[in-house]
């Protein structure tokens, strides 16, 4: 039997996961600047990770 709070718990889990992805994206950007080795592709990776995090937030709030 699902409690009325299950969806809230799921939402919380999704938000935490998305926040973690966003933090990873930020970390990738910092790493890219520190290394400065092939910075363009590193920034591309970071931007892709950031975009994934944003999509995560949008899906949490029901935006497709």
N, C-alpha and C positions, 0 to 999 in steps of 0.2 A: 504494500500500500504506500503510495507516494504521499509524503507530507506536503502541506501547502508551501513549505519553505525549501523544498528540493530545487525548484527553479532558481531560487535566490542563491542557493549554495552553488549550483551550476554556473550561474552568472558570475559569482565571486571567483570561482575557479578559472573561468574564461578570462576575467579581467586580470587576475594575477599572472596567468600565462602570457597574456598580451603585453602586460607591463614588463615581464621578464624579456620578451622578444625585443621590446623597445630599448631596454637597457643594454641588451646585447648589441643592438644596432649602434647605439651610442659608443659602446666599447670598441666596436669594429672601426668606427670613424677615428677614435683616438689612436688606436693601433696603427691605422693607415697613416696618420700624420706622423707618428713616432718613427715608423719604418721609412716612410717616404720612398719606398721601393715600389715602383710601378703604382704610384699613388692613384692614377686614374681608375684602374681596375678595382683597387681596394675601395675607393669611394663609390664606385658602381655597386660593389657588393654591399656596402653599408647602406646605400640608398635603397637597394632592393630589400634589405632586411627591414628598413624603416617603413617601406611601402607595405610589406607583409604585416607589420605591426599595426599600421593604420587600417588595413583591410580587416584585421582582427577586431579592432575597436568597432568598425562599421558593422561587422557581422553580429557583434554583441548587441548593438542597439538596433538590429534588425534591418540595417541598410544593406542592400545587396549590390 
